[in-house]
Amino acid sequence: MIEKDVERRLCALARRHGGVALKWTSPGTMGVPDRLVFLPGGRLYLVEVKRPGGRPRESQKAIHRRLGRLGWPVHVVDDADVFFASIDGD
């Protein structure tokens, strides 16, 4: 399984949960999370997608820390099913 497979599964599960997982690009800013996952009930998740066992690069970690300090945690997801199981109670 590669990162693209995890990302496809994440998008499919977002749709199944009544939401959408939009690609996030920020020209001129390296390291922003890959997807913004919008779910019913006003739930928003910032998601960095990785292949199974993958880890964020230093530039990504820096942005994740910055967003976290602003109150927006970034979820590093290498298994979309596990991610959705972890947020089902939110």
OpenMM code with the backbone's topology and positions (N, CA, C; nanometers):
from openmm import Vec3, app, unit

residues = "MET ILE GLU LYS ASP VAL GLU ARG ARG LEU CYS ALA LEU ALA ARG ARG HIS GLY GLY VAL ALA LEU LYS TRP THR SER PRO GLY THR MET GLY VAL PRO ASP ARG LEU VAL PHE LEU PRO GLY GLY ARG LEU TYR LEU VAL GLU VAL LYS ARG PRO GLY GLY ARG PRO ARG GLU SER GLN LYS ALA ILE HIS ARG ARG LEU GLY ARG LEU GLY TRP PRO VAL HIS VAL VAL ASP ASP ALA ASP VAL PHE PHE ALA SER ILE ASP GLY ASP".split()
positions = [
    Vec3(0.0849, -0.1183, 0.0000),
    Vec3(0.0000, 0.0000, 0.0000),
    Vec3(0.0892, 0.1242, 0.0000),
    Vec3(0.0514, 0.2225, -0.0796),
    Vec3(0.1263, 0.3477, -0.0862),
    Vec3(0.0391, 0.4616, -0.0342),
    Vec3(0.1001, 0.5790, -0.0187),
    Vec3(0.0294, 0.6947, 0.0367),
    Vec3(-0.0979, 0.7261, -0.0413),
    Vec3(-0.0913, 0.7160, -0.1728),
    Vec3(-0.2085, 0.7462, -0.2555),
    Vec3(-0.3264, 0.6554, -0.2201),
    Vec3(-0.2996, 0.5295, -0.1868),
    Vec3(-0.4056, 0.4368, -0.1466),
    Vec3(-0.4702, 0.4809, -0.0153),
    Vec3(-0.3881, 0.5229, 0.0793),
    Vec3(-0.4396, 0.5706, 0.2081),
    Vec3(-0.5249, 0.6947, 0.1852),
    Vec3(-0.4781, 0.7841, 0.0988),
    Vec3(-0.5516, 0.9077, 0.0707),
    Vec3(-0.6865, 0.8778, 0.0042),
    Vec3(-0.6875, 0.7855, -0.0906),
    Vec3(-0.8149, 0.7467, -0.1549),
    Vec3(-0.9135, 0.6915, -0.0531),
    Vec3(-0.8632, 0.6063, 0.0354),
    Vec3(-0.9506, 0.5473, 0.1380),
    Vec3(-1.0034, 0.6553, 0.2319),
    Vec3(-0.9191, 0.7501, 0.2699),
    Vec3(-0.9610, 0.8606, 0.3553),
    Vec3(-1.0751, 0.9388, 0.2897),
    Vec3(-1.0609, 0.9695, 0.1616),
    Vec3(-1.1643, 1.0441, 0.0893),
    Vec3(-1.2939, 0.9641, 0.0806),
    Vec3(-1.2827, 0.8349, 0.0540),
    Vec3(-1.4010, 0.7493, 0.0448),
    Vec3(-1.4740, 0.7422, 0.1793),
    Vec3(-1.3988, 0.7283, 0.2875),
    Vec3(-1.4608, 0.7213, 0.4193),
    Vec3(-1.5231, 0.8544, 0.4589),
    Vec3(-1.4601, 0.9641, 0.4207),
    Vec3(-1.5191, 1.0957, 0.4491),
    Vec3(-1.6558, 1.1063, 0.3816),
    Vec3(-1.6632, 1.0650, 0.2550),
    Vec3(-1.7923, 1.0679, 0.1836),
    Vec3(-1.8934, 0.9763, 0.2521),
    Vec3(-1.8499, 0.8576, 0.2913),
    Vec3(-1.9392, 0.7614, 0.3578),
    Vec3(-1.9947, 0.8177, 0.4881),
    Vec3(-1.9155, 0.9023, 0.5551),
    Vec3(-1.9588, 0.9652, 0.6798),
    Vec3(-2.0347, 1.0962, 0.6554),
    Vec3(-2.0669, 1.1253, 0.5292),
    Vec3(-2.1446, 1.2448, 0.4969),
    Vec3(-2.0622, 1.3707, 0.4831),
    Vec3(-1.9317, 1.3552, 0.4663),
    Vec3(-1.8439, 1.4712, 0.4588),
    Vec3(-1.7633, 1.4746, 0.3308),
    Vec3(-1.6555, 1.5496, 0.3378),
    Vec3(-1.5671, 1.5669, 0.2233),
    Vec3(-1.4249, 1.5867, 0.2752),
    Vec3(-1.3273, 1.5335, 0.2012),
    Vec3(-1.1855, 1.5508, 0.2357),
    Vec3(-1.1206, 1.6287, 0.1219),
    Vec3(-1.1029, 1.7563, 0.1426),
    Vec3(-1.0491, 1.8437, 0.0386),
    Vec3(-0.8975, 1.8518, 0.0448),
    Vec3(-0.8359, 1.8507, -0.0732),
    Vec3(-0.6902, 1.8666, -0.0830),
    Vec3(-0.6553, 2.0088, -0.0414),
    Vec3(-0.5519, 2.0221, 0.0413),
    Vec3(-0.5092, 2.1546, 0.0853),
    Vec3(-0.3732, 2.1832, 0.0246),
    Vec3(-0.3668, 2.2891, -0.0520),
    Vec3(-0.2386, 2.3381, -0.1014),
    Vec3(-0.2250, 2.4826, -0.0574),
    Vec3(-0.1048, 2.5217, -0.0277),
    Vec3(-0.0781, 2.6576, 0.0166),
    Vec3(0.0494, 2.7035, -0.0526),
    Vec3(0.0355, 2.7614, -0.1720),
    Vec3(0.1545, 2.8038, -0.2460),
    Vec3(0.2465, 2.8907, -0.1598),
    Vec3(0.3722, 2.8557, -0.1611),
    Vec3(0.4702, 2.9333, -0.0853),
    Vec3(0.4893, 2.8853, 0.0578),
    Vec3(0.4093, 2.7885, 0.1020),
    Vec3(0.4224, 2.7351, 0.2374),
    Vec3(0.4418, 2.5849, 0.2293),
    Vec3(0.5599, 2.5401, 0.2663),
    Vec3(0.5889, 2.3962, 0.2641),
    Vec3(0.5358, 2.3299, 0.3901),
    Vec3(0.4883, 2.2073, 0.3755),
    Vec3(0.4566, 2.1263, 0.4916),
    Vec3(0.3139, 2.1303, 0.5411),
    Vec3(0.2223, 2.2006, 0.4705),
    Vec3(0.0841, 2.2024, 0.5191),
    Vec3(0.0241, 2.0628, 0.5080),
    Vec3(-0.0715, 2.0293, 0.5959),
    Vec3(-0.1350, 1.8971, 0.5881),
    Vec3(-0.1978, 1.8730, 0.4512),
    Vec3(-0.2095, 1.7463, 0.4138),
    Vec3(-0.2595, 1.7091, 0.2817),
    Vec3(-0.4080, 1.7357, 0.2629),
    Vec3(-0.4879, 1.7085, 0.3652),
    Vec3(-0.6335, 1.7134, 0.3504),
    Vec3(-0.6991, 1.7866, 0.4654),
    Vec3(-0.8084, 1.8552, 0.4331),
    Vec3(-0.8995, 1.9122, 0.5317),
    Vec3(-1.0233, 1.8246, 0.5264),
    Vec3(-1.0534, 1.7560, 0.6355),
    Vec3(-1.1664, 1.6644, 0.6388),
    Vec3(-1.2815, 1.7330, 0.7118),
    Vec3(-1.3848, 1.7673, 0.6369),
    Vec3(-1.5050, 1.8320, 0.6890),
    Vec3(-1.6118, 1.7252, 0.7074),
    Vec3(-1.6647, 1.7135, 0.8297),
    Vec3(-1.7686, 1.6151, 0.8593),
    Vec3(-1.8903, 1.6847, 0.9183),
    Vec3(-2.0064, 1.6201, 0.9097),
    Vec3(-2.1278, 1.6804, 0.9663),
    Vec3(-2.1077, 1.7188, 1.1128),
    Vec3(-2.1848, 1.8180, 1.1541),
    Vec3(-2.1763, 1.8650, 1.2919),
    Vec3(-2.0664, 1.9666, 1.3137),
    Vec3(-2.0139, 2.0229, 1.2057),
    Vec3(-1.9109, 2.1249, 1.2175),
    Vec3(-1.7750, 2.0710, 1.2578),
    Vec3(-1.7499, 1.9440, 1.2301),
    Vec3(-1.6212, 1.8843, 1.2656),
    Vec3(-1.5228, 1.9012, 1.1501),
    Vec3(-1.4028, 1.9473, 1.1835),
    Vec3(-1.2967, 1.9685, 1.0859),
    Vec3(-1.1689, 1.9050, 1.1394),
    Vec3(-1.1040, 1.8278, 1.0537),
    Vec3(-0.9781, 1.7616, 1.0901),
    Vec3(-0.8722, 1.7964, 0.9861),
    Vec3(-0.7553, 1.8349, 1.0338),
    Vec3(-0.6403, 1.8574, 0.9472),
    Vec3(-0.5632, 1.7263, 0.9428),
    Vec3(-0.5425, 1.6735, 0.8218),
    Vec3(-0.4860, 1.5394, 0.8092),
    Vec3(-0.3626, 1.5388, 0.7200),
    Vec3(-0.2561, 1.4858, 0.7745),
    Vec3(-0.1346, 1.4569, 0.6985),
    Vec3(-0.1389, 1.3086, 0.6643),
    Vec3(-0.1435, 1.2760, 0.5372),
    Vec3(-0.1535, 1.1372, 0.4932),
    Vec3(-0.0133, 1.0803, 0.4697),
    Vec3(0.0079, 0.9594, 0.5197),
    Vec3(0.1359, 0.8901, 0.5033),
    Vec3(0.1103, 0.7456, 0.4624),
    Vec3(0.2084, 0.6864, 0.3955),
    Vec3(0.2011, 0.5425, 0.3681),
    Vec3(0.2091, 0.4721, 0.5033),
    Vec3(0.1629, 0.3484, 0.5116),
    Vec3(0.1716, 0.2777, 0.6387),
    Vec3(0.3143, 0.2806, 0.6955),
    Vec3(0.3236, 0.3279, 0.8189),
    Vec3(0.4528, 0.3390, 0.8858),
    Vec3(0.5299, 0.4648, 0.8518),
    Vec3(0.4778, 0.5486, 0.7616),
    Vec3(0.5460, 0.6712, 0.7214),
    Vec3(0.5439, 0.7768, 0.8299),
    Vec3(0.6377, 0.8684, 0.8231),
    Vec3(0.6493, 0.9759, 0.9227),
    Vec3(0.6610, 1.1113, 0.8518),
    Vec3(0.6121, 1.2176, 0.9166),
    Vec3(0.6226, 1.3513, 0.8564),
    Vec3(0.7683, 1.3973, 0.8443),
    Vec3(0.7930, 1.4779, 0.7406),
    Vec3(0.9235, 1.5419, 0.7234),
    Vec3(0.9353, 1.6568, 0.8248),
    Vec3(1.0555, 1.7066, 0.8440),
    Vec3(1.0787, 1.8155, 0.9399),
    Vec3(0.9960, 1.9390, 0.9053),
    Vec3(0.9858, 1.9733, 0.7765),
    Vec3(0.9054, 2.0905, 0.7377),
    Vec3(0.7589, 2.0699, 0.7749),
    Vec3(0.7110, 1.9474, 0.7631),
    Vec3(0.5725, 1.9176, 0.8009),
    Vec3(0.5554, 1.9246, 0.9522),
    Vec3(0.6505, 1.8696, 1.0250),
    Vec3(0.6433, 1.8740, 1.1713),
    Vec3(0.6390, 2.0180, 1.2220),
    Vec3(0.7156, 2.1054, 1.1588),
    Vec3(0.7177, 2.2461, 1.2009),
    Vec3(0.5809, 2.3111, 1.1824),
    Vec3(0.5187, 2.2876, 1.0692),
    Vec3(0.3846, 2.3430, 1.0449),
    Vec3(0.2840, 2.2789, 1.1397),
    Vec3(0.2950, 2.1496, 1.1639),
    Vec3(0.2038, 2.0813, 1.2557),
    Vec3(0.2123, 2.1425, 1.3954),
    Vec3(0.3337, 2.1701, 1.4411),
    Vec3(0.3504, 2.2333, 1.5729),
    Vec3(0.2889, 2.3722, 1.5740),
    Vec3(0.3115, 2.4465, 1.4686),
    Vec3(0.2573, 2.5832, 1.4602),
    Vec3(0.1043, 2.5811, 1.4633),
    Vec3(0.0441, 2.4931, 1.3853),
    Vec3(-0.1018, 2.4827, 1.3837),
    Vec3(-0.1534, 2.4324, 1.5184),
    Vec3(-0.0815, 2.3389, 1.5788),
    Vec3(-0.1201, 2.2876, 1.7103),
    Vec3(-0.1216, 2.3965, 1.8158),
    Vec3(-0.0241, 2.4857, 1.8121),
    Vec3(-0.0205, 2.5970, 1.9078),
    Vec3(-0.1404, 2.6899, 1.8895),
    Vec3(-0.1955, 2.6915, 1.7703),
    Vec3(-0.3141, 2.7741, 1.7431),
    Vec3(-0.4442, 2.7003, 1.7763),
    Vec3(-0.4301, 2.5779, 1.8255),
    Vec3(-0.5482, 2.5008, 1.8626),
    Vec3(-0.6008, 2.4085, 1.7540),
    Vec3(-0.5224, 2.3868, 1.6467),
    Vec3(-0.5622, 2.3022, 1.5344),
    Vec3(-0.4662, 2.1848, 1.5223),
    Vec3(-0.4924, 2.0767, 1.5948),
    Vec3(-0.4027, 1.9617, 1.5852),
    Vec3(-0.4059, 1.9007, 1.4461),
    Vec3(-0.2942, 1.8480, 1.4041),
    Vec3(-0.2832, 1.7792, 1.2752),
    Vec3(-0.2751, 1.6297, 1.3046),
    Vec3(-0.3603, 1.5544, 1.2380),
    Vec3(-0.3640, 1.4091, 1.2532),
    Vec3(-0.2790, 1.3468, 1.1437),
    Vec3(-0.1781, 1.2715, 1.1817),
    Vec3(-0.0957, 1.1988, 1.0856),
    Vec3(-0.1620, 1.0622, 1.0682),
    Vec3(-0.2077, 1.0349, 0.9453),
    Vec3(-0.2895, 0.9173, 0.9186),
    Vec3(-0.2178, 0.8252, 0.8201),
    Vec3(-0.1896, 0.7037, 0.8676),
    Vec3(-0.1344, 0.6023, 0.7773),
    Vec3(-0.2321, 0.4859, 0.7596),
    Vec3(-0.3482, 0.4957, 0.8244),
    Vec3(-0.4556, 0.3972, 0.8105),
    Vec3(-0.5875, 0.4717, 0.8286),
    Vec3(-0.6579, 0.4941, 0.7181),
    Vec3(-0.7804, 0.5746, 0.7218),
    Vec3(-0.8886, 0.5099, 0.8072),
    Vec3(-0.8973, 0.3778, 0.8060),
    Vec3(-0.9984, 0.3093, 0.8870),
    Vec3(-0.9742, 0.3317, 1.0363),
    Vec3(-0.8495, 0.3247, 1.0782),
    Vec3(-0.8158, 0.3486, 1.2178),
    Vec3(-0.8471, 0.4931, 1.2552),
    Vec3(-0.8150, 0.5870, 1.1666),
    Vec3(-0.8445, 0.7280, 1.1915),
    Vec3(-0.9930, 0.7488, 1.2140),
    Vec3(-1.0764, 0.6973, 1.1241),
    Vec3(-1.2199, 0.7179, 1.1384),
    Vec3(-1.2752, 0.6486, 1.2619),
    Vec3(-1.2222, 0.5332, 1.2962),
    Vec3(-1.2656, 0.4657, 1.4194),
    Vec3(-1.2315, 0.5523, 1.5414),
    Vec3(-1.1194, 0.6230, 1.5356),
    Vec3(-1.0769, 0.7049, 1.6511),
    Vec3(-1.1592, 0.8311, 1.6665),
    Vec3(-1.2216, 0.8805, 1.5587),
    Vec3(-1.2987, 1.0057, 1.5687),
    Vec3(-1.4479, 0.9824, 1.5732),
    Vec3(-1.4933, 0.8597, 1.5615),
    Vec3(-1.6365, 0.8323, 1.5574),
    Vec3(-1.7110, 0.8864, 1.6795),
    Vec3(-1.6469, 0.8936, 1.7937),
    Vec3(-1.7129, 0.9438, 1.9135),
    Vec3(-1.7073, 1.0947, 1.9287),
    Vec3(-1.6339, 1.1627, 1.8404),
    Vec3(-1.6213, 1.3103, 1.8508),
    Vec3(-1.7540, 1.3783, 1.8248),
] * unit.nanometer
topology = app.Topology()
chain = topology.addChain("A")
for resn in residues:
    res = topology.addResidue(resn, chain)
    for name in ("N", "CA", "C"):
        topology.addAtom(name, app.Element.getBySymbol(name[0]), res)
